[in-house]
Amino acid sequence: MAIARDSSGGTSPNATKTAAQIATEAAATTYANAAKAVSATNSPTQAQINALKDAANAKTAHAPAPIDYAQVAASAKADVTAIGSTIKEVNSAVADVNTAGAEAGAISTSMGGPAYAPVNYTDNTTGKIVEPKKDPVYDALVAAMGVYNIQGLAGTLERIRMDYPDISSADMLTLLRNDTRYNKEYLTRFSGNQILSSNGKAMLEEKTYLQNEQAYAATFKAYGLDKYFSNTNQYAQLIGGEVSPTEVNNRVSAVFDRVLNADPSTLDVYKRYYKGLGTQDIVAALLDPKETMPAIQRKITSAEIGGAAVRQGLNAYQAATDIQSQRYSNVMDGTLGTDALTASGETAAQATADYARIAQELPRAEFLSSISRGYDQYGQKQAEGNQILGLASEKRKKDALVALEQARFQASSGTSQASFTNSKNTY
């Protein structure tokens, strides 16, 4: 656009006109002046006539071309048709993309990830075309796998897409899980599945795997153990060892309810038996997948039986043990071992009652054993066999000592037969 300026440097009234407009107006002015000169005389000169002709020609040359409205309409119609065709093609592409996106979204939700959000390329209100994602299917799969917190996942998926440009999301996921070229990060994240696979076991689906992790985490948090055990390595060991969330909860609750929160005697015995130094060590040992729940229950019961003995001032050993009596140097004491008593079916409640009875009769029984040479001794081990296991052989040892005492004194004024009555065997 030509900018006309006046002599002072400012813009003239022609400042907003185009060069063509200025030329057209100048030609018209020249023509008007020439016509005025010719009409002002009855005998115009040839020069005036020639000037008028030149001005008329100049005016004609600078006149704007007439507008062909029919052509403009036809062109506009063609543009509208082209735009409609483009929108139709774009919306057709939308349908294809959303179909593929739905496929990826189904995989995503099955694995616990977000659903795929369909893309609407045309705004129904304004008619504006929405800029599409570069690859919505790929983005959906990345979002789905993103919830797994797999290190290097995006780079791995990008390599798969570069190697296989037209790969579907399902096939991409298959490569990510199973192809050794791409599955290193995946196997590291889901290493529990790798343990299962190496042992010939069926692997868990990702969604189930994550649900198990969440359940483990909830149990650990409920007992204040999350800072020790809430991590993917611990989860992998549990999953690989086929320890279900329910069993983990049972194990942890058992050790807290029956050991850690039990009386100090039971806890002390448990630590002595199983070399547990603290809560973390005790729980860690019981979370070992190699330990079955029945075995764990037996360990706890054994410690409970030992705790019942200790509370009565008696000996508690895991295995059968012979030791010298603390009261009499010529009497051997000991225990059958709490593991054996556990195997016999003794419970913590029964042990509490049985050891109370044993503690009541043992001092007199050991005294009689110390002064009765030639007779079988009757100490804690024999009392356990009699009181807990109901062994007739141990009962006879006790009966012999009682009878000997009665013979010595003819009428017992101290320990009577009744004081040695076995609750499981009547005389």
C-alpha positions as CSV (number, residue, x, y, z in Angstrom):
1,M,0.0,0.0,0.0
2,A,1.4,3.4,-0.9
3,I,1.7,5.9,1.9
4,A,1.3,9.5,0.8
5,R,3.0,12.1,2.9
6,D,2.6,15.9,2.9
7,S,5.5,18.3,3.0
8,S,5.6,18.3,6.8
9,G,6.3,14.6,6.9
10,G,2.8,13.6,8.1
11,T,0.5,11.4,6.2
12,S,-1.9,12.8,3.6
13,P,-5.5,11.9,3.2
14,N,-4.3,9.4,0.6
15,A,-2.4,7.5,3.3
16,T,-4.8,4.6,3.5
17,K,-5.3,4.2,-0.3
18,T,-3.6,1.7,-2.5
19,A,-1.4,2.8,-5.4
20,A,-4.0,1.6,-7.9
21,Q,-6.7,3.7,-6.2
22,I,-4.4,6.7,-6.3
23,A,-3.6,6.2,-10.0
24,T,-7.2,5.7,-10.9
25,E,-8.3,8.9,-9.2
26,A,-5.4,10.8,-10.8
27,A,-6.5,9.6,-14.3
28,A,-10.0,10.6,-13.6
29,T,-8.9,14.1,-12.4
30,T,-6.8,14.6,-15.6
31,Y,-9.7,13.5,-17.7
32,A,-12.1,15.9,-16.0
33,N,-9.7,18.8,-16.4
34,A,-9.1,18.0,-20.1
35,A,-12.9,17.7,-20.7
36,K,-13.4,21.0,-18.9
37,A,-10.8,22.7,-21.1
38,V,-12.4,21.5,-24.3
39,S,-15.9,22.4,-23.3
40,A,-14.8,25.9,-22.2
41,T,-14.1,27.0,-25.9
42,N,-16.1,26.8,-29.1
43,S,-13.0,26.1,-31.1
44,P,-10.7,23.7,-29.1
45,T,-7.2,23.3,-30.3
46,Q,-5.9,20.0,-31.6
47,A,-3.7,19.8,-28.6
48,Q,-6.7,20.1,-26.3
49,I,-8.5,17.4,-28.2
50,N,-5.4,15.1,-28.1
51,A,-5.1,15.7,-24.3
52,L,-8.7,14.8,-23.8
53,K,-8.2,11.6,-25.8
54,D,-5.1,10.7,-23.8
55,A,-6.9,11.4,-20.5
56,A,-9.9,9.2,-21.6
57,N,-7.6,6.4,-22.5
58,A,-5.7,6.7,-19.2
59,K,-9.0,6.7,-17.2
60,T,-10.1,3.6,-19.0
61,A,-6.8,1.8,-18.4
62,H,-7.0,2.5,-14.6
63,A,-10.7,1.6,-14.2
64,P,-11.2,-1.6,-12.0
65,A,-12.2,-4.7,-13.8
66,P,-15.8,-5.7,-13.5
67,I,-16.6,-8.5,-11.0
68,D,-17.8,-11.8,-12.4
69,Y,-20.2,-12.7,-9.6
70,A,-21.1,-16.0,-11.3
71,Q,-17.4,-17.1,-11.3
72,V,-17.0,-16.0,-7.6
73,A,-20.1,-18.1,-6.7
74,A,-18.8,-21.1,-8.5
75,S,-15.4,-20.9,-6.9
76,A,-17.0,-20.5,-3.4
77,K,-19.1,-23.6,-4.0
78,A,-16.1,-25.6,-5.1
79,D,-14.3,-24.5,-1.9
80,V,-17.3,-25.5,0.3
81,T,-17.4,-28.9,-1.4
82,A,-13.6,-29.4,-0.9
83,I,-13.9,-28.4,2.8
84,G,-16.8,-30.9,3.3
85,S,-14.8,-33.6,1.6
86,T,-11.9,-32.9,3.9
87,I,-14.1,-33.0,7.0
88,K,-15.6,-36.2,5.9
89,E,-12.1,-37.7,5.4
90,V,-11.0,-36.5,8.8
91,N,-14.0,-37.9,10.5
92,S,-13.5,-41.2,8.8
93,A,-10.0,-41.2,10.1
94,V,-11.4,-40.4,13.6
95,A,-13.5,-43.5,13.5
96,D,-10.4,-45.6,12.7
97,V,-8.3,-44.0,15.4
98,N,-11.0,-44.4,18.0
99,T,-11.5,-48.0,17.1
100,A,-7.8,-48.7,17.7
101,G,-7.9,-46.5,20.8
102,A,-10.7,-48.5,22.2
103,E,-8.6,-51.7,21.7
104,A,-5.8,-50.1,23.6
105,G,-8.2,-48.8,26.2
106,A,-9.6,-52.3,26.8
107,I,-6.1,-53.6,27.5
108,S,-5.4,-50.6,29.7
109,T,-8.4,-51.1,31.9
110,S,-7.8,-54.8,32.1
111,M,-4.4,-54.1,33.6
112,G,-5.7,-51.5,36.0
113,G,-4.8,-48.5,33.9
114,P,-6.9,-45.6,32.6
115,A,-9.5,-45.9,29.9
116,Y,-9.0,-44.5,26.4
117,A,-10.7,-41.2,25.8
118,P,-12.1,-41.0,22.2
119,V,-10.9,-38.1,20.1
120,N,-13.6,-35.8,18.5
121,Y,-11.9,-34.1,15.6
122,T,-14.7,-31.8,14.7
123,D,-16.2,-29.4,17.2
124,N,-20.0,-29.7,16.7
125,T,-20.6,-26.2,18.0
126,T,-18.0,-24.2,16.1
127,G,-17.1,-26.6,13.3
128,K,-13.4,-26.2,14.1
129,I,-11.2,-29.2,13.6
130,V,-9.5,-30.4,16.8
131,E,-5.8,-31.2,16.4
132,P,-5.5,-35.0,16.7
133,K,-2.9,-36.7,18.9
134,K,0.1,-38.0,17.1
135,D,-0.6,-41.6,18.1
136,P,-3.5,-42.0,20.5
137,V,-3.2,-45.8,20.6
138,Y,0.4,-45.6,21.7
139,D,-0.4,-42.9,24.2
140,A,-3.2,-45.0,25.7
141,L,-0.8,-48.0,26.1
142,V,1.9,-45.8,27.7
143,A,-0.7,-44.4,30.1
144,A,-1.9,-47.9,31.0
145,M,1.6,-49.2,31.6
146,G,2.6,-46.0,33.4
147,V,0.7,-47.1,36.5
148,Y,3.2,-50.0,36.9
149,N,6.1,-47.6,37.4
150,I,8.3,-49.5,35.0
151,Q,11.7,-47.7,34.6
152,G,12.5,-47.0,31.0
153,L,9.1,-48.1,29.7
154,A,8.5,-45.2,27.3
155,G,11.8,-45.8,25.6
156,T,11.1,-49.5,25.3
157,L,7.7,-49.0,23.7
158,E,9.2,-46.4,21.3
159,R,11.8,-49.0,20.2
160,I,9.0,-51.5,19.6
161,R,7.0,-49.0,17.6
162,M,10.1,-48.0,15.5
163,D,10.8,-51.7,14.8
164,Y,7.2,-52.4,14.0
165,P,5.5,-49.2,12.8
166,D,2.1,-50.8,12.2
167,I,2.0,-53.0,15.3
168,S,-1.2,-53.2,17.3
169,S,-1.4,-52.4,21.0
170,A,-2.1,-56.1,21.8
171,D,1.0,-57.3,19.9
172,M,3.1,-54.5,21.4
173,L,2.1,-55.7,24.8
174,T,2.9,-59.3,23.9
175,L,6.5,-58.2,22.9
176,L,6.9,-56.2,26.0
177,R,6.0,-59.2,28.2
178,N,7.7,-62.0,26.3
179,D,10.3,-60.9,23.8
180,T,13.8,-60.9,25.3
181,R,14.7,-57.8,23.2
182,Y,12.2,-55.7,25.0
183,N,11.1,-57.3,28.2
184,K,14.0,-56.7,30.6
185,E,12.3,-53.7,32.3
186,Y,8.9,-55.5,32.4
187,L,10.4,-58.6,34.0
188,T,12.2,-56.5,36.5
189,R,9.0,-54.8,37.5
190,F,7.0,-58.0,37.6
191,S,9.8,-60.2,38.9
192,G,7.3,-62.2,40.9
193,N,5.9,-63.5,37.6
194,Q,9.4,-64.4,36.6
195,I,9.8,-66.6,39.7
196,L,6.5,-68.2,39.0
197,S,7.4,-68.9,35.4
198,S,10.8,-70.3,36.3
199,N,9.1,-72.8,38.6
200,G,6.6,-73.8,35.9
201,K,3.7,-71.9,37.5
202,A,1.2,-69.8,35.7
203,M,2.0,-66.1,35.8
204,L,-0.5,-63.5,37.2
205,E,-2.2,-61.0,35.0
206,E,-0.9,-57.5,35.6
207,K,-4.2,-56.4,37.1
208,T,-4.2,-59.3,39.6
209,Y,-0.5,-58.7,40.3
210,L,-1.1,-55.1,41.2
211,Q,-4.2,-56.0,43.3
212,N,-2.0,-58.4,45.3
213,E,0.5,-55.7,45.9
214,Q,-2.1,-53.3,47.1
215,A,-3.5,-55.9,49.5
216,Y,0.0,-56.7,50.9
217,A,0.6,-53.0,51.4
218,A,-2.6,-52.6,53.3
219,T,-1.7,-55.4,55.7
220,F,1.8,-54.1,56.3
221,K,0.4,-50.6,56.9
222,A,-2.2,-51.8,59.3
223,Y,0.5,-53.3,61.5
224,G,3.0,-50.5,61.1
225,L,5.3,-52.6,59.0
226,D,5.1,-50.7,55.7
227,K,8.5,-49.0,56.1
228,Y,10.1,-52.5,56.3
229,F,8.1,-54.6,53.8
230,S,6.1,-52.3,51.4
231,N,8.3,-52.6,48.4
232,T,8.2,-54.4,45.0
233,N,11.0,-56.8,45.9
234,Q,9.0,-58.1,49.0
235,Y,5.9,-58.3,46.9
236,A,7.7,-60.3,44.2
237,Q,8.9,-62.8,46.8
238,L,5.4,-63.3,48.1
239,I,3.8,-63.6,44.6
240,G,6.6,-65.8,43.4
241,G,6.2,-68.0,46.4
242,E,2.4,-68.1,45.9
243,V,1.7,-66.6,49.3
244,S,-1.8,-65.0,48.9
245,P,-2.7,-61.7,50.4
246,T,-5.1,-63.5,52.8
247,E,-2.3,-65.8,54.0
248,V,0.0,-62.8,54.5
249,N,-2.6,-61.2,56.6
250,N,-3.0,-64.4,58.6
251,R,0.7,-64.8,59.1
252,V,1.2,-61.2,60.3
253,S,-1.9,-61.2,62.5
254,A,-0.8,-64.5,64.1
255,V,2.7,-63.3,64.9
256,F,1.3,-60.0,66.4
257,D,-1.6,-61.5,68.3
258,R,0.1,-64.6,69.6
259,V,3.7,-63.5,69.9
260,L,4.6,-59.8,69.7
261,N,1.5,-58.7,71.7
262,A,1.4,-61.8,74.0
263,D,3.0,-62.0,77.4
264,P,6.7,-61.4,77.7
265,S,7.5,-65.1,78.4
266,T,6.1,-66.2,75.1
267,L,8.0,-63.5,73.2
268,D,11.2,-64.3,75.0
269,V,10.9,-68.0,74.2
270,Y,10.1,-67.3,70.6
271,K,13.2,-65.1,70.2
272,R,15.3,-67.8,71.8
273,Y,13.9,-70.6,69.7
274,Y,14.0,-68.8,66.3
275,K,16.8,-66.3,66.7
276,G,14.5,-63.3,66.1
277,L,16.0,-60.1,67.4
278,G,13.1,-57.7,66.8
279,T,9.8,-57.2,65.2
280,Q,11.2,-56.8,61.7
281,D,13.2,-60.0,62.0
282,I,10.4,-62.0,63.4
283,V,7.9,-60.9,60.7
284,A,10.4,-61.3,57.9
285,A,11.0,-64.9,58.9
286,L,7.3,-65.7,58.9
287,L,6.9,-64.0,55.5
288,D,9.4,-66.4,53.9
289,P,7.4,-68.2,51.2
290,K,9.3,-71.4,52.1
291,E,7.5,-71.3,55.4
292,T,4.0,-72.8,55.2
293,M,1.2,-71.5,57.3
294,P,0.9,-74.8,59.2
295,A,4.6,-74.7,60.0
296,I,4.3,-71.2,61.2
297,Q,1.3,-72.1,63.5
298,R,3.4,-74.9,65.0
299,K,6.3,-72.6,65.7
300,I,4.0,-70.1,67.5
301,T,2.3,-72.9,69.5
302,S,5.6,-74.3,70.5
303,A,6.7,-70.9,71.8
304,E,3.4,-70.5,73.6
305,I,3.8,-73.8,75.4
306,G,7.3,-72.7,76.3
307,G,6.0,-69.4,77.6
308,A,3.5,-71.3,79.8
309,A,6.3,-73.3,81.3
310,V,8.5,-70.3,81.9
311,R,5.7,-68.5,83.7
312,Q,5.6,-71.3,86.2
313,G,9.4,-71.1,86.7
314,L,10.0,-74.3,84.7
315,N,12.3,-75.2,81.9
316,A,11.4,-74.5,78.3
317,Y,13.4,-76.0,75.4
318,Q,12.4,-76.5,71.8
319,A,13.8,-80.0,71.7
320,A,14.1,-82.8,74.3
321,T,16.7,-81.8,76.9
322,D,18.2,-83.4,80.0
323,I,19.7,-81.1,82.6
324,Q,20.5,-81.3,86.3
325,S,17.8,-80.2,88.7
326,Q,18.4,-76.8,90.3
327,R,17.1,-78.2,93.6
328,Y,19.0,-81.5,93.9
329,S,22.3,-82.4,92.5
330,N,21.4,-86.1,92.3
331,V,18.2,-85.5,90.3
332,M,18.1,-85.0,86.5
333,D,15.6,-82.6,85.3
334,G,14.7,-81.6,81.7
335,T,11.9,-81.4,79.2
336,L,10.3,-83.4,76.4
337,G,10.7,-80.3,74.2
338,T,7.9,-78.0,73.2
339,D,8.0,-79.1,69.6
340,A,7.1,-82.6,70.6
341,L,4.3,-81.4,72.9
342,T,3.0,-79.2,70.0
343,A,3.0,-82.3,67.8
344,S,1.0,-84.2,70.4
345,G,-1.8,-81.6,70.0
346,E,-1.2,-79.5,73.1
347,T,-2.5,-76.0,72.9
348,A,-1.5,-72.8,74.6
349,A,-4.5,-72.9,76.8
350,Q,-4.0,-76.5,77.8
351,A,-0.3,-75.8,78.5
352,T,-1.2,-73.0,80.9
353,A,-3.3,-75.4,83.0
354,D,-0.9,-78.4,82.7
355,Y,2.2,-76.5,83.7
356,A,0.4,-75.0,86.6
357,R,-0.4,-78.5,87.8
358,I,3.2,-79.7,87.2
359,A,4.7,-76.7,89.0
360,Q,2.5,-77.6,92.0
361,E,3.7,-81.2,92.4
362,L,7.2,-81.0,91.0
363,P,9.0,-79.8,94.2
364,R,7.8,-82.7,96.3
365,A,8.3,-85.2,93.4
366,E,12.0,-84.1,93.0
367,F,12.5,-84.3,96.7
368,L,11.2,-87.9,96.8
369,S,13.4,-88.7,93.8
370,S,16.5,-87.3,95.6
371,I,16.0,-89.6,98.6
372,S,14.7,-92.7,96.9
373,R,17.7,-94.5,95.5
374,G,16.9,-97.4,93.2
375,Y,13.7,-95.8,92.0
376,D,13.0,-94.0,88.7
377,Q,13.2,-90.3,89.1
378,Y,10.3,-88.1,88.5
379,G,11.2,-84.6,87.2
380,Q,9.7,-82.1,84.8
381,K,10.3,-84.4,81.8
382,Q,8.4,-87.3,83.5
383,A,5.7,-84.9,84.7
384,E,5.2,-83.7,81.1
385,G,4.9,-87.2,79.9
386,N,2.3,-88.0,82.6
387,Q,0.4,-84.7,82.7
388,I,0.5,-83.7,79.1
389,L,1.0,-86.9,77.1
390,G,-0.8,-89.2,79.5
391,L,1.9,-91.8,79.4
392,A,1.2,-94.7,81.7
393,S,4.9,-95.4,82.2
394,E,5.5,-92.0,83.6
395,K,2.4,-92.3,85.8
396,R,3.9,-95.5,87.3
397,K,7.1,-93.7,88.3
398,K,5.1,-91.2,90.2
399,D,2.9,-93.8,91.8
400,A,5.9,-95.8,93.0
401,L,7.4,-92.7,94.7
402,V,4.1,-92.0,96.4
403,A,3.7,-95.6,97.6
404,L,7.3,-95.6,98.9
405,E,6.6,-92.4,100.8
406,Q,3.4,-93.9,102.3
407,A,5.3,-97.0,103.4
408,R,7.9,-94.9,105.1
409,F,5.5,-92.9,107.1
410,Q,2.6,-95.5,107.1
411,A,0.2,-92.6,107.1
412,S,1.1,-89.6,104.9
413,S,1.0,-86.4,106.8
414,G,2.7,-84.4,104.1
415,T,2.2,-85.1,100.5
416,S,-0.9,-87.3,100.0
417,Q,-1.9,-89.4,97.1
418,A,-4.4,-86.7,96.1
419,S,-1.6,-84.2,95.6
420,F,-0.1,-86.3,92.8
421,T,-3.4,-87.1,91.0
422,N,-3.1,-86.8,87.3
423,S,-5.9,-84.8,85.7
424,K,-5.7,-87.0,82.6
425,N,-5.3,-90.4,84.5
426,T,-7.3,-91.4,87.5
427,Y,-5.9,-93.7,90.1
